[in-house]
Amino acid sequence: MKKNILFVMTGMPVGGAEKFVISLANSLIIDLFNLTIISLSNTNPLAQELNKNIDFITIPRKGKFDTQPLLSLRKIINEVKFDKIICVGPFTFFFTCVATLFNYQPKIISYHTTIPLNKKTDVLYRIYFRFLRKKDQIITVSKNQAKYTANRYKIPTEVFTTIYNGIDISHWKLAPNTFSKQGLREEYGLPANSKVIILTASLRPEKNHEGAIRSLSILHNKYNFKAYLLIVGGGLMLTNLEALAAELGLEEYVKFAGHQTDVRPFYWISDLFTLCSQRVETFSIAALEAMACGLPAVLTNIGGANEMIVEGTSGLLCIATEDDISDKWYKAFNITFNAEAISANIHQNYSHINMAKKYKNIFI
């Protein structure tokens, strides 16, 4: 008999944690489980990527003090009798605990943040984690994340299990022989022989796109290395980022591609992947995807970046300052990386199939 599994999420916007749930859920549905995903939001653009056999339910909150979603969640949990409840993030864990306050059931927190975004979030996490009970579990996506969370919030280490993120390696791969860079490069004003750094992330402050643009200015002026920065992703910061590029005289060198449903061609026309985040990043799915497409990566050394990158072989690590980011970009362009080896390492160690197997062992 198939087990009933429930995922509770704050929403399904474009993001790493949401991609993780889609990859995991679509892998699990073919096997031993009936899956339900509940979103506490009406913002769910990625929901269309879910397998049609997954029951997707929205119970959006209209405000902080809206109790109706709590009652709706409680009703669903009581009616279906789920075998496992997976809360994607500390808030949804807290929310589900309140919804099931008088009918306790062990829960699993799937946690995709290391250093909280701000002091307010840090305080809230302290409150949320107070609801942990002995039979609850926390699944982290890097060992550094587990260590940080255990120390920061005084949580016993035996509560934690680390399972690295995985990607669909049949999709994320080296460019086919038939692929030509020329057309897409011309479309975005990238000269054929130029060096292109690609950053794929939603245009949100924590992703530090401003730092990336300022780092490009340093790369140009200090190192006289005229690389291009290709930014793929949508968001409300676009106007500000365009203005910053203009202020620094980089309009020609900073290209905005917006949100793309298929990012692979943009990786295939690029030379280096980067993330400049100062916090939040834990085990970047975008970095795995880019490296599976053969790109070396320069990542800020936060979360599990140093568990993902083999320095000098698959990329470099930097601290989250513009001087060090630009320095590591320049050094990376002076290393001969092996695209086939980078891709093969990701395919061997970070497939979504292997990830799903490890989660199945917990869910069964």
N, C-alpha and C positions, 0 to 999 in steps of 0.2 A: 504493500500500500504506500502511495506517495506521501511524503511529509509536506505539511503546509508551512511555508516560510514567508515571513513578513519583513519587508524593508520599510522603515519610516525615514523620510527625507524632508528637509526644509523646502526643497524645490528641485527642479530639473533644468537649471540654466546651463550655459556652456561653461564647463569647468572640469578639472581633473577628477574630483570626487564623484561627480555625476557620470563621467566617462567610465570610471571604475565600476560603478553599479551596473551600468548598461552591459559592459563586457562580462561581468560576473553573472548577472541575471540571465543573459542570453546563453551563456555556457551551461548554467544549471538547469534551465527549462527542458533541455532535451533528455534529462536523466530521471532523477529520483524525486523531483519536487514539484509541488504546485506553488507558484510564486504570486505574491501580491505586493505591489509597491504603492505606498501612500505618500502623497506629496502634500505638504502644508502650505502650498502656494498655487497660484494660477499661472505662474511663470515656469513653463515646462517645455521649452523648445526641443530638448533632447529626447523627450518621451516618445517621439515618432520613431526613434531608432530601436525601441524595445520590441522584442518578439511579440507577435500578436496574441500568443497564448498566455502572456503575462497580464494579470489583472491590475490595471493602473487606475488608482482612485485619487481624486483631489478633494481635500477638505481644507480649503484655504482659510487662514486667519485674517479677519478684517481689522484686527488691532491687537495690542498687547493683552488686553483684558477680555478678549473674545473667548468665551468658554465653550461655544458650540463645537469647535473642532475637537476639544477634549472629550466631549460627550460622544461625538461621532466615532472617534478612535476607540473609545472604551466599548462601544456597541459592537464594532467590527471585531475587535479582539475577543470579546465574550462569545460572539456568535460562531466564529470560525474555529476557535481553539487552535491557534498556531503552535507548531512544535518548536519553532525558533523565531525570536524577534530580533532583528538586526537594526540598530539605530545608527544612522549615518551622521555622526557628530555628537558632541556632548549635549547640545541643546535638545535634539530630538530624543536623546536618552532621558533627559529630565522631563520633557513633555510627556513621554510615554509612561514614565514612572508616576507622574501625577494622574494620568488617565487611568492607570491600573492600580491606584493607591490601595484599594481594599481587596485586590485580587492579584497578589504578587506572582510574577512569573519571571524566571531568569532571563536576562537580556544580554545581548552582545553589542558593544559599541565598536563600530568601524570608524576609526579616527584618522583624519587626513590632514591634521595641522600639528606643527611642532610648536614654535614660539607663537603665542597668541598675537592677534593683530594689534591690540592696544591694551591699556591697563584695565579698562572696563571689561573687555572680554576675559582677561586673566581672572578678575574677581568673579565673574559669572561662572567660569570653569570651576573655580574652587567650590562654588555652591552646587553646581551640577554633580560633581564627582562625590559630594557628600551622600548622594543617594545610592552609591554602589553598595551591593551586598555580596556576600561570600560566593554565591553561585553565578554572579555576573562575570563577564569576560570583556577584555579590551583587546581588539585586534589592531595592531599598529602596522604601518607599511614600511617602517625602517627600525633598525635597532637603536639608532640615536634618538628617535622619537619616543620609543618605549622608555629609555633611560631618562630622558628629560622629563617626561610626563610623570614617571614614578617619583622622581626626586622633587619635582616642583609641587606636586599635589599630594605627596605623602601616601602613595598608593602601593600596596605590596606588589613585588615584582612577579609573583606567581599568577597574578590576574592577567598578565600580558602574554600574547602570542604575536609574533611578527610574521607576516606573509607579504612578501614584496608584490607590488603591482605587476600586472602582466598585460600584454597587448596582443592583438590578433596579428601574428607573424605572417599569415598568408596575405594580409593586406598591406602591412608596413614592411617594405622591402626595398632593395636597390632598384634604381630606374631600369625599366626594360630597354633592350637594345634599340627598340623602335622610337624611344623618347628622344626628342630634340629640345635642347635648352633654348634655342634661338628665339622661337616665337613668343614664349612667355616672358623671356627677358626683354625683348623689344616692347612688349605690351606695357611693362612697368618701368621702362626707361633705364634698364640695367645693361650697360655695355657688355659685349660678348666676353671680353677678357678681364672684366672687373672682378674683384673679390666681394662676395656678398655674405653678410652676417644676417641670419634670420632669427627673429624672436617671435614665437607664437604664444600668445596669451591674451585673454580679455583685457581691455584697456581699463584697468583698475589700479588705484594708487599702490597697492601692495606689490604689484608686479614691477614697479619701478621703471616704467618706460622712459620717464624723464631722465633717470640715471643713465639709461642706455644711450639716449641721444647726446647727453653731455659727455659720455665716454667716447662716443664717436668723434666729437669735436676734439677731444684730447688725442685720439688716435691720428687724426688729420694733422693737428698743429704741432704736437710734440714728436710724433714718429714719422710725420710726412707720409702716412700710409692712407691712401684715399679709398678706403673700403666703403661699401654701401650698406645701409641698415634697412632690411626688409621686415616690416612689422605686419604680422598677420593676426587679425582679431578685431572684434568690434567693441564699442563701448562709448560712454559719455565723455571720455577724456580726449577724443580725437581733435577737437578744435584747439584745446590747450597744447597738445603735443605738436600739431602743425605750426602753431604760433612759436613754440620753443625752437623748432627746427629752423624756422625763418629767422628768428632772433640770432641764432648762431651761424647763420649763413649756410645752412645745410639742406635747403629745400631740394636741391638736386640729388642729394645723397641719402635722404630718408624717404622711403617709399611705404605708403600705407595701402595694404591690400584688402583691408576689411575682413569680415567673417567669411570663411571659405568652408564649404561642405566637404571638400577634398583637399587636404593640405599637401598631399604627397608631391604634386608637381612643383610646389614652392620649395620643398626640401630638395628636390632633384636639381633645381637651378641654383641652389645656394652652396656655399663652401664651408660655413661654420654655423652651428646652432648655439644660442646663448639664452640664459635666464639671469636676470639681474636683481631678483627679489631680495628684500632685506629680511623678510620673515614669512611665515605661513607655509612656504614650500616644504614638502616632506619627502616625497619620492615621485618626482615629476613624470607623469605619463607622457607629456609632450616631449620631454627629453628622451624617453625610451623610444618613442615613435621616430624622432629625428635620427637617432643613432641607428635604429633598424633600417632607415633609409640611407645609411652610410656616412652620416655627418659626424665629425668630431664635435664635442660640446665644451663650452666654457660656462660653468655654473658657479653661482655664489655658494660658498661652502656652508650651507645651512641644511637642516633636516638630514636626509639620507644621501645627500649629493656625494659624499666621500665613500659611500657604500656602492655607488653606481658607476663612478668614474675611476678608471685606472689611469692615473696621470701619465701623460706622455704617450699613452697607447690609445685611449678613447677620448681624451680631452684634457682639460686643465681645470683646477679649482681656483677661485679667487675670493677675496673678501668683498663685502658689499660697499666698496668705495669706487668712485669713478676712475681714480688713478690706477687702482689695481685691476679693475675690469678691463680698461684699455690696455694695460700692460700685458695681461694674459691673452687678450685678443691678438696683440702683436706677436707674442711668443708662439701662439698656436699657429699663426700663419707662416711661421718659420720652422714648423715641424712637419715632416712628411708622414701623414697618417694613412693607414690602410683601410679604405672604406669597406672592403669585403670583410676584414677581420672585425671591424667595429660592428657591422651588421650581424655577423655570425655570432658574436658574443651575446647580443640582445636576443637573437632567435633561440639560442641554446638555454639561456638562463631566465628569460622574462616573458615567456609565452603565456597567454591568457588560459591556455589549457592546463598548464602546470599550476597556475594560480587557482583555478577552479577546483582542481583535485584536492588541494590543501584545504580549501573552504568546505568542500564536501565532507572531508574527514571530521570537521568540526560540527557540521550540520546533521550528520547521520546519527 
